[in-house]
């Protein structure tokens, strides 16, 4: 009886391991896998070139494996899916939501900067396998686009304008997002200038070292301008400095 119970428990354990392994995406590697029906594929090079790997809707990557961390340059969507990408592992740091193809992540400030991600099934759809059925609510599309692109709720004028574009002109959510990305508000918010970069570095110095930046901070300003470093990136580097270690012995 004990032996039979032990055998039964073993098979239960084996089945549990198989289920967990089936839902895990921790063993991803660059290659040429099949396209998912609902999911996202991530390419090493811009414009969907080079090796890639795919993640199904509902799966997460808490930490991209060695050789893949900070190596993604373009994203292609299939079926009903959207993603949340994170600058750091374990879904930490700067994040952003995407739900349409991104041919070059450099234009969005994310080229080679993704360390963890979540793929979710959504009501909308990408351009590769559009489903049949009733489209998403226009107001919901506009609000979602405003919150993702401009980081705010739409004003009444914007809501009316893009609602009309969707209903009367047949615009897709991607077209609404593109229009918002071409707006003066978006350009003002996302165009990095030298004074903005200096301010980011100054805040990082104050937060980590408790002082104003000196002449040696010029290198960090250049990183913010040219490589889209965030305040968090600068702070991380400062915490590895000799000055920081000496202050926190």
ZAMARGU-4260 file (C-alpha; in steps of 0.2 Angstrom, whole numbers, plus 5000, padded with zeros to 4 digits):
<rodrens>
0) 5000/5000/5000 | 5014/5012/5005 | 5023/5007/4989 | 5008/5011/4978 | 5005/5027/4987
5) 5023/5032/4983 | 5022/5028/4965 | 5006/5038/4964 | 5014/5053/4972 | 5029/5051/4960
10) 5018/5052/4945 | 5008/5067/4953 | 5025/5076/4955 | 5031/5072/4938 | 5015/5078/4930
15) 5016/5094/4941 | 5034/5097/4934 | 5028/5094/4916 | 5015/5107/4919 | 5027/5120/4926
20) 5039/5117/4912 | 5026/5119/4899 | 5021/5136/4905 | 5039/5142/4909 | 5048/5153/4896
25) 5065/5154/4906 | 5074/5143/4893 | 5072/5155/4878 | 5086/5157/4866 | 5089/5166/4849
30) 5083/5156/4834 | 5069/5154/4821 | 5054/5148/4831 | 5037/5146/4824 | 5025/5162/4825
35) 5013/5161/4839 | 4994/5163/4836 | 4993/5175/4850 | 5009/5182/4856 | 5025/5192/4852
40) 5041/5189/4843 | 5057/5199/4848 | 5071/5202/4835 | 5089/5204/4838 | 5090/5217/4824
45) 5079/5232/4818 | 5066/5229/4805 | 5063/5211/4810 | 5079/5205/4805 | 5091/5192/4812
50) 5087/5179/4825 | 5072/5180/4836 | 5062/5172/4849 | 5043/5172/4853 | 5033/5172/4868
55) 5015/5167/4869 | 5001/5178/4877 | 5000/5174/4895 | 5018/5171/4898 | 5032/5181/4907
60) 5050/5183/4906 | 5056/5189/4924 | 5074/5190/4918 | 5080/5188/4900 | 5094/5175/4899
65) 5112/5179/4896 | 5115/5184/4878 | 5098/5191/4876 | 5097/5204/4890 | 5097/5221/4882
70) 5098/5214/4865 | 5081/5216/4857 | 5079/5229/4843 | 5062/5226/4835 | 5045/5218/4840
75) 5032/5210/4830 | 5014/5206/4836 | 5003/5191/4832 | 4984/5189/4835 | 4977/5197/4851
80) 4992/5202/4862 | 5001/5217/4870 | 5017/5218/4880 | 5024/5227/4895 | 5043/5229/4894
85) 5054/5233/4908 | 5071/5241/4909 | 5077/5230/4924 | 5074/5212/4929 | 5060/5206/4939
90) 5048/5219/4931 | 5057/5234/4939 | 5063/5251/4933 | 5056/5260/4918 | 5042/5252/4909
95) 5031/5254/4893 | 5016/5246/4885 | 5016/5241/4866 | 5003/5233/4856 | 5008/5236/4838
100) 5023/5231/4828 | 5039/5241/4832 | 5051/5240/4818 | 5065/5250/4827 | 5065/5251/4846
105) 5078/5265/4845 | 5065/5277/4839 | 5055/5273/4856 | 5071/5274/4867 | 5071/5255/4870
110) 5084/5248/4858 | 5094/5235/4868 | 5086/5241/4884 | 5074/5227/4889 | 5078/5216/4903
115) 5061/5208/4908 | 5044/5207/4900 | 5026/5202/4901 | 5015/5196/4886 | 4996/5198/4889
120) 4981/5194/4878 | 4971/5209/4874 | 4955/5214/4866 | 4963/5223/4852 | 4974/5215/4838
125) 4990/5218/4829 | 4991/5219/4810 | 4997/5202/4807 | 4982/5191/4811 | 4967/5203/4813
130) 4952/5193/4821 | 4934/5195/4816 | 4921/5202/4827 | 4916/5219/4835 | 4930/5231/4837
135) 4936/5238/4853 | 4926/5253/4860 | 4933/5270/4852 | 4933/5279/4868 | 4943/5265/4877
140) 4955/5265/4862 | 4958/5284/4863 | 4960/5283/4882 | 4972/5269/4881 | 4983/5277/4868
145) 4984/5294/4877 | 4989/5285/4893 | 5002/5275/4885 | 5009/5288/4873 | 5007/5305/4882
150) 5005/5297/4900 | 4989/5307/4903 | 4970/5305/4901 | 4963/5313/4885 | 4956/5330/4885
155) 4938/5332/4878 | 4944/5340/4862 | 4956/5325/4859 | 4943/5312/4864 | 4931/5319/4851
160) 4944/5321/4837 | 4951/5303/4838 | 4934/5296/4842 | 4928/5304/4825 | 4944/5297/4816
165) 4940/5279/4822 | 4921/5280/4819 | 4920/5291/4803 | 4937/5287/4795 | 4940/5269/4800
170) 4957/5273/4810 | 4965/5259/4819 | 4973/5261/4837 | 4990/5261/4829 | 4985/5276/4818
175) 4979/5285/4834 | 4995/5281/4842 | 5006/5287/4827 | 4996/5303/4827 | 4999/5306/4846
180) 5018/5302/4843 | 5019/5315/4829 | 5010/5329/4841 | 5020/5344/4847 | 5016/5338/4865
185) 5025/5321/4862 | 5040/5329/4854 | 5042/5341/4868 | 5041/5328/4881 | 5052/5315/4872
190) 5065/5326/4864 | 5080/5326/4875 | 5090/5343/4876 | 5106/5346/4884 | 5098/5356/4899
195) 5086/5341/4901 | 5100/5329/4902 | 5110/5340/4914 | 5094/5341/4925 | 5093/5322/4925
200) 5111/5320/4930 | 5109/5333/4943 | 5094/5324/4952 | 5104/5308/4951 | 5119/5315/4960
205) 5108/5323/4973 | 5099/5307/4976 | 5114/5295/4977 | 5129/5306/4982 | 5120/5321/4991
210) 5129/5334/4981 | 5129/5344/4965 | 5138/5336/4950 | 5155/5341/4945 | 5165/5342/4929
215) 5166/5323/4928 | 5148/5321/4926 | 5149/5326/4908 | 5150/5308/4903 | 5133/5304/4911
220) 5125/5319/4902 | 5132/5312/4885 | 5124/5295/4890 | 5107/5303/4893 | 5108/5312/4877
225) 5115/5299/4865 | 5110/5282/4873 | 5093/5287/4882 | 5100/5284/4899 | 5087/5287/4913
230) 5089/5295/4930 | 5089/5277/4937 | 5103/5272/4925 | 5114/5286/4931 | 5110/5282/4949
235) 5114/5264/4947 | 5131/5269/4940 | 5134/5281/4954 | 5131/5268/4967 | 5145/5258/4960
240) 5157/5273/4962 | 5172/5273/4974 | 5164/5289/4982 | 5148/5280/4985 | 5156/5265/4993
245) 5167/5276/5004 | 5152/5285/5010 | 5142/5269/5015 | 5156/5259/5023
</rodrens>
